[in-house]
Amino acid sequence: LLHLQNGTSFHVFDQGRFAKEVLPKYFKHNNMASFIRQLNMYGFRKVVNIEQGGLVKPERDDTEFQHLCFLQGHEHLLEHIKRKVSSLRLLKSEETKMRQEDLSRLLYEVQILRSQQENLECQMQDMK
């Protein structure tokens, strides 16, 4: 069902059987399309057969995937296979960072105002 090809890619033979028998062992689903989306999120790409130009459906149920850091015998490269961060997620993290900075500034200003208020109350007591 799964075969390493020349140590630079892997093939999934019989996608239906792979989804039914293998995916549930490692994922909470048995959906091949979801598995392929996950692979894409981690930078794996489907290898398109040049002879067919990717336009004709292959005769065999054989899908090949590769990643620059997925090389047999080079386990040290695996740490570079990471989930891609979407630009939307980057924007949200920037917004969160800005909100945290704003919150910190507000808390600092509240502390200053409290200190000033305490000083004014002390001055008022002295005046009384």
N, C-alpha and C positions, 0 to 999 in steps of 0.2 A: 504493500500500500504506500510506503514511503521509502524513497531510495536517494542516497547521496550520490550526486553526479560529479565525478572528478574532484571532489572536495571543495567545489566552488558554488554549488547550488544543490537544491533537493527537488525531487519529483514527487508529486502526489498522484498515484495511480488509483483509479476507481474512486472518484470523489464521493460518490454515494456511500460506499462501504467505509471509507475513511471517516466521513462525517458521522456515520452511525456507530462505528466501533471504536474509533480512536478519540475523537473530539470530546465525548462525554467523560472520558477518563481524566482529562486535563482542563476542561472548561465547563461552565455551567450550561452549555448548550451543545447542540449537534448541528449547527448551522454553518455550512461551508462558506457562505457569503460573509458571515460575521468573522470567521477565522481569517479570510482573505483581507477584510478590512483591518483586523488586528495586525496582520503581517505588514500591510501598507503603512499603518501608523508607526511601525518600528523601522520603516525604511526598506523593507523587502519589496522587490519588484518582480512581476511576472516576466519570465523570459519568453519572448515571442519568436517563434520559428521563422527564420528568414525565408525559407522556401515557400512558406504559405503566406508570408507577409502579414500574418496576424489576422487576415481577412477571412480565411477559410477555416472552418472548425476542424481540428485534427481528427483523424480516424480513430485514434486511441483516446481514452479518457486519461490524459496525461498532462498535468500542469506543473511547470517548473518555476521555482522561485530562487532568487539570489539576493545577496547583500554583500557589499564590499568588505564588511568585517566578519562575514560568516565563511571562514576558510578552515578546512580540515587541517588539524595539526597546529593551529594558531589560536588556541583558546584565550590567550591574553587579549585578543581583539574583541572578544564577546562583550567586554564591559563598555565598548563604544556603541553597541546596539541599544539605543535608547528611544523611548517614545518621543515622537515629534511633538513640539509644543505649538499649538495653533496660534496664529496672530491674534485671534480673539482672546485666547487665554492669556497671551502676553499683555494685551490691553487691560484685561481684568486685573492681572497681577499689578500692573502699573497703577490702576485706579485704587486698588486695595492699599498699595504702598502710600499713595497720596492721601488716602483717607486716614491711614495710621499716622502720617505726619501731621495732618490737620488736627487729629484727636490729641496727639501729644502737645501740639502748640496750644490748643484750647485748655488742656489740663494745666499747663504751665501758666497761662494767663489767669485761670481761676485761682491758682495758688497765690499769684501776685495780688490779685484783687482781694483775696481773703486777708492777706498780710496787711494791705493798705487799710482795709476795713478795721482790723484789730487795732492798728495804730491810731486811726481816727477815733475809735471808741475809747481808747486810753486817753487821748487828748481831751475828749469830751468829759470824761470822768475827772480829769485834772482841772478842767475849767469849772466844773460844778463845785 
